[in-house]
Amino acid sequence: MASGDRGSAGAEAADAEAAGAEAASHWVRWHRSYEDPGSPLALRLRIVQSMVRAFLDSVPADHPRPIRVVSFCAGQGRDVIDVVSEHPRGGEVVALLVELDPELAAFARRRAADAGVHEQVRVVEGDASLCRHYEPAVPADLVLVCGVFGNIGRDDITRTIQALPGMCRQGAEVIWTRHRRPPDITPSIRAEFLDAGFEEVAFEDPGGYVLSVGRHRFTGAPSEPSDSSDSSEPSHSSEPSDSSGSSSRVAPFDPNAKLFEFVGDGSRPA
Ligand SMILES: C[S@@+](CC[C@H](N)C(=O)[O-])C[C@H]1O[C@@H](n2cnc3c(N)ncnc32)[C@H](O)[C@@H]1O
């Protein structure tokens, strides 16, 4: 029977819903696992949220306002929005979420509005690899890089970690995720954070899962802003390293930098 023969609003609505479901982007479908509290993704979210909460708990009472939060490839933004809306220090937070998928960006805006934090949480629909998006929000106090390191190439992970000090206030934290499928590169990611001037606050890899979540605090000296007036083209930012591979100094924030190509689909290692 053709759908037009059904003649009922219910059937048309069902057709429209089915068409909408098919039209949903890969990343919109990927986020549906968050609706299942027993999914690994929901577990990962709870760990990330507990780290965001712990970070806010640790912010000194005399910290200058606002507490700046930045999220790369933010998706639905549940990690930031849900905690900011319920935490006692949430009212001091100003957050910038950068997400490419229009439907997910709209979801995040709606979630922020429903939670009453839409004036504090700005959602930019754009390419999170481009540092220009972060210019108004850095130096940040908390940077989330969740669902990114499993979807970009190895060199791009390094480039991103090396760019993070330029985005961080001293004492700022970075919360990041990466799966541990073989070859598990989380040990080298953790080492790269140390080389870049961070100390490890926590690393959680719950038994029986491939997910892991890291929390690192920037203890190096913040950099001076770069003079970016001479170029509008994205450049790949990389700092000279010494022979051991350690960064010898903090790379200044470069608003013209492009940090990565997002090549993964969230299921297979990039
Ligand atoms: C694995 S999901 C992670 C989402 C969220 N951070 C989380 O942990 O739930 C990756 C997200 O990156 C988004 N994305 C992919 N390429 C992007 C890009 N170049 N800039 C911004 N977002 C991007 C996808 O739409 C998707 O929402």
The ligand as an SDF file (V2000), in Angstrom:
LIG
                    3D

 27 29  0  0  0  0  0  0  0  0999 V2000
   32.5450   10.7530   18.9180 C   0  0  0  0  0  0  0  0  0  0  0  0
   31.4260   12.1300   18.8590 S   0  0  0  0  0  0  0  0  0  0  0  0
   31.7570   12.9100   20.3990 C   0  0  0  0  0  0  0  0  0  0  0  0
   30.7270   13.9100   20.8000 C   0  0  0  0  0  0  0  0  0  0  0  0
   30.8790   14.4400   22.2320 C   0  0  0  0  0  0  0  0  0  0  0  0
   32.1520   15.1270   22.4310 N   0  0  0  0  0  0  0  0  0  0  0  0
   30.7440   13.3120   23.2050 C   0  0  0  0  0  0  0  0  0  0  0  0
   31.7480   12.8720   23.7830 O   0  0  0  0  0  0  0  0  0  0  0  0
   29.6220   12.8520   23.3860 O   0  0  0  0  0  0  0  0  0  0  0  0
   32.2860   13.1530   17.7020 C   0  0  0  0  0  0  0  0  0  0  0  0
   31.5510   14.4500   17.3790 C   0  0  0  0  0  0  0  0  0  0  0  0
   32.3820   15.2360   16.5510 O   0  0  0  0  0  0  0  0  0  0  0  0
   31.5890   15.9030   15.6090 C   0  0  0  0  0  0  0  0  0  0  0  0
   32.5010   16.3340   14.5410 N   0  0  0  0  0  0  0  0  0  0  0  0
   33.0700   15.5990   13.5540 C   0  0  0  0  0  0  0  0  0  0  0  0
   33.9250   16.3500   12.8400 N   0  0  0  0  0  0  0  0  0  0  0  0
   33.8990   17.5870   13.4240 C   0  0  0  0  0  0  0  0  0  0  0  0
   34.5790   18.7870   13.1670 C   0  0  0  0  0  0  0  0  0  0  0  0
   35.4810   18.8950   12.1700 N   0  0  0  0  0  0  0  0  0  0  0  0
   34.3040   19.8510   13.9360 N   0  0  0  0  0  0  0  0  0  0  0  0
   33.4010   19.7710   14.9380 C   0  0  0  0  0  0  0  0  0  0  0  0
   32.7410   18.6530   15.2480 N   0  0  0  0  0  0  0  0  0  0  0  0
   32.9990   17.5730   14.4930 C   0  0  0  0  0  0  0  0  0  0  0  0
   30.5490   14.8880   15.2410 C   0  0  0  0  0  0  0  0  0  0  0  0
   29.4310   15.4910   14.6440 O   0  0  0  0  0  0  0  0  0  0  0  0
   30.2560   14.2770   16.6000 C   0  0  0  0  0  0  0  0  0  0  0  0
   29.2320   14.9710   17.2620 O   0  0  0  0  0  0  0  0  0  0  0  0
  1  2  1  0
  2  3  1  0
  2 10  1  0
  3  4  1  0
  4  5  1  0
  5  6  1  0
  5  7  1  0
  7  8  2  0
  7  9  1  0
 10 11  1  0
 11 12  1  0
 11 26  1  0
 12 13  1  0
 13 14  1  0
 13 24  1  0
 14 15  1  0
 14 23  1  0
 15 16  2  0
 16 17  1  0
 17 18  1  0
 17 23  2  0
 18 19  1  0
 18 20  2  0
 20 21  1  0
 21 22  2  0
 22 23  1  0
 24 25  1  0
 24 26  1  0
 26 27  1  0
M  CHG  2   2   1   9  -1
M  END
$$$$
